[in-house]
Amino acid sequence: MLPTDTELAPSFEDPIALLRACHENVRRFARLSLKLDAYLTAQGLDDEASRAARSILRYFDIAAPLHHADEEEDLFPALRRLGEPAICKALDDLELEHQELADLWLAVRPWLEAVAERRLPVRPAALPAFASRYIAHADREETQVYPEHKRLDHATLAALGTRMSLRRRTAP
């Protein structure tokens, strides 16, 4: 018997694996935004385009902000407490990128709303930067700071998983 998606998904007991899984979704939906743009050029505005736009909107309106909160409110402060200047600098840079990514999202979101509502969209100039910057950001987090989680104690990681779970229970 093959495992189900639920069996393959990481749990809150392994919060770093869950954050990495979120990054896979970031990459998938960022790439989908570029595919949607190409699809609109080739096929035009239809139900498939509208569905894709709605799924991108749902991810970046709900899951991405939760993911950023997981990092900024829990993981990053825990890593800062390690007291390593290089880690703290990387975290500062990544937090600035979170704001830049939020600004790019605000530039892309109206286009996706128009596609979702089957209105003639005006392609935002920020679309390629939105997709590429989100992907690069996820890569940077995974290479520069996520490996440092191994220096955190079990209680800190367990608390991170608990807070991530609670954050999702109270999300809209």
Secondary structure per residue as TSV (DSSP state, phi and psi in degrees):
chain	resnum	aa	ss	phi	psi
A	1	M	-	360.0	133.3
A	2	L	-	-80.8	144.6
A	3	P	-	-67.5	149.5
A	4	T	-	-82.7	169.4
A	5	D	H	-57.2	-38.0
A	6	T	H	-63.1	-38.6
A	7	E	H	-70.3	-27.6
A	8	L	H	-85.4	-23.1
A	9	A	S	-70.8	139.5
A	10	P	-	-66.9	159.5
A	11	S	-	-111.8	173.9
A	12	F	T	-68.7	-12.1
A	13	E	T	-72.6	-17.5
A	14	D	S	-126.8	76.7
A	15	P	H	-62.3	-30.4
A	16	I	H	-70.2	-39.9
A	17	A	H	-62.8	-36.7
A	18	L	H	-66.5	-41.4
A	19	L	H	-64.1	-39.3
A	20	R	H	-65.5	-38.6
A	21	A	H	-63.5	-37.5
A	22	C	H	-60.6	-39.9
A	23	H	H	-62.9	-36.6
A	24	E	H	-61.8	-39.5
A	25	N	H	-67.3	-39.6
A	26	V	H	-56.0	-49.3
A	27	R	H	-62.0	-44.6
A	28	R	H	-62.1	-47.3
A	29	F	H	-75.1	-30.7
A	30	A	H	-65.1	-44.2
A	31	R	H	-65.7	-36.6
A	32	L	H	-62.3	-33.8
A	33	S	H	-62.8	-37.7
A	34	L	H	-71.7	-39.3
A	35	K	H	-64.2	-37.7
A	36	L	H	-62.4	-42.2
A	37	D	H	-59.7	-46.3
A	38	A	H	-65.2	-39.4
A	39	Y	H	-61.7	-43.7
A	40	L	H	-61.3	-37.8
A	41	T	H	-66.7	-42.3
A	42	A	H	-82.5	-41.5
A	43	Q	H	-110.0	-23.1
A	44	G	-	88.9	-178.9
A	45	L	S	-82.5	117.6
A	46	D	-	-145.8	-173.8
A	47	D	H	-61.0	-39.9
A	48	E	H	-62.9	-43.1
A	49	A	H	-63.6	-42.2
A	50	S	H	-61.9	-43.8
A	51	R	H	-62.3	-42.9
A	52	A	H	-63.1	-43.5
A	53	A	H	-62.1	-42.4
A	54	R	H	-62.9	-38.6
A	55	S	H	-68.6	-38.3
A	56	I	H	-65.2	-45.3
A	57	L	H	-57.8	-47.1
A	58	R	H	-59.3	-44.8
A	59	Y	I	-64.6	-51.6
A	60	F	I	-78.6	-16.6
A	61	D	I	-84.6	-30.5
A	62	I	I	-112.7	-61.0
A	63	A	I	-71.2	-43.3
A	64	A	H	-61.6	-45.2
A	65	P	H	-62.2	-36.2
A	66	L	H	-63.8	-41.8
A	67	H	H	-61.6	-46.6
A	68	H	H	-62.3	-38.5
A	69	A	H	-64.9	-39.8
A	70	D	I	-54.9	-42.8
A	71	E	I	-74.3	-54.1
A	72	E	I	-70.3	-31.3
A	73	E	I	-94.8	-21.0
A	74	D	I	-128.4	-62.5
A	75	L	I	-64.5	-51.1
A	76	F	H	-61.1	-45.3
A	77	P	H	-59.7	-38.5
A	78	A	H	-63.2	-41.5
A	79	L	H	-69.9	-34.2
A	80	R	H	-61.8	-35.6
A	81	R	T	-64.6	-13.5
A	82	L	T	-67.4	-21.5
A	83	G	-	75.8	19.4
A	84	E	-	-91.4	118.5
A	85	P	H	-56.1	-39.7
A	86	A	H	-66.0	-39.5
A	87	I	H	-66.8	-44.9
A	88	C	H	-60.3	-39.6
A	89	K	H	-64.5	-45.0
A	90	A	H	-60.7	-41.1
A	91	L	H	-65.0	-40.7
A	92	D	H	-58.6	-46.1
A	93	D	H	-63.2	-42.1
A	94	L	H	-66.7	-37.3
A	95	E	H	-65.9	-38.1
A	96	L	H	-62.9	-40.0
A	97	E	H	-63.4	-35.4
A	98	H	H	-56.5	-41.8
A	99	Q	H	-68.3	-40.7
A	100	E	H	-62.6	-39.9
A	101	L	H	-66.3	-38.2
A	102	A	H	-62.4	-39.9
A	103	D	H	-65.8	-41.1
A	104	L	H	-63.6	-39.0
A	105	W	H	-60.6	-42.6
A	106	L	H	-62.5	-29.8
A	107	A	H	-76.6	-31.3
A	108	V	H	-90.5	-30.0
A	109	R	H	-55.3	-45.5
A	110	P	H	-60.5	-33.6
A	111	W	H	-63.7	-46.5
A	112	L	H	-64.8	-38.4
A	113	E	H	-60.7	-42.9
A	114	A	H	-62.9	-44.4
A	115	V	H	-63.4	-44.3
A	116	A	H	-59.7	-36.2
A	117	E	T	-90.7	5.2
A	118	R	T	59.2	39.0
A	119	R	-	-102.3	154.0
A	120	L	-	-64.6	113.6
A	121	P	-	-86.7	152.3
A	122	V	-	-106.2	115.8
A	123	R	-	-63.6	126.9
A	124	P	-	-76.9	140.4
A	125	A	T	-61.9	-24.8
A	126	A	T	-79.1	-4.9
A	127	L	H	-57.6	-50.8
A	128	P	H	-61.5	-38.7
A	129	A	H	-66.5	-39.9
A	130	F	H	-55.6	-52.4
A	131	A	H	-66.1	-49.6
A	132	S	H	-69.2	-38.0
A	133	R	H	-68.9	-38.8
A	134	Y	H	-63.6	-42.8
A	135	I	H	-65.1	-45.5
A	136	A	H	-64.3	-37.8
A	137	H	H	-62.4	-47.1
A	138	A	H	-59.5	-42.7
A	139	D	H	-61.0	-44.1
A	140	R	H	-62.8	-44.6
A	141	E	I	-59.5	-43.1
A	142	E	I	-68.7	-30.4
A	143	T	I	-93.5	-34.3
A	144	Q	I	-90.3	-36.7
A	145	V	I	-123.4	-33.1
A	146	Y	G	-58.6	-37.9
A	147	P	G	-59.7	-23.3
A	148	E	G	-70.7	-12.2
A	149	H	G	-60.0	-22.4
A	150	K	G	-65.3	-16.5
A	151	R	G	-90.1	-5.1
A	152	L	S	-87.7	146.9
A	153	D	-	-77.6	165.3
A	154	H	H	-58.1	-41.6
A	155	A	H	-62.8	-39.4
A	156	T	H	-65.7	-44.2
A	157	L	H	-67.0	-38.1
A	158	A	H	-64.2	-41.2
A	159	A	H	-64.6	-38.1
A	160	L	H	-59.8	-47.4
A	161	G	H	-61.8	-41.0
A	162	T	H	-63.6	-45.5
A	163	R	H	-65.1	-37.2
A	164	M	H	-62.3	-43.3
A	165	S	H	-63.1	-47.1
A	166	L	H	-62.2	-39.9
A	167	R	H	-59.5	-38.4
A	168	R	H	-76.8	-28.7
A	169	R	H	-69.7	-28.4
A	170	T	S	-100.2	0.2
A	171	A	-	-69.5	150.2
A	172	P	-	-64.7	360.0
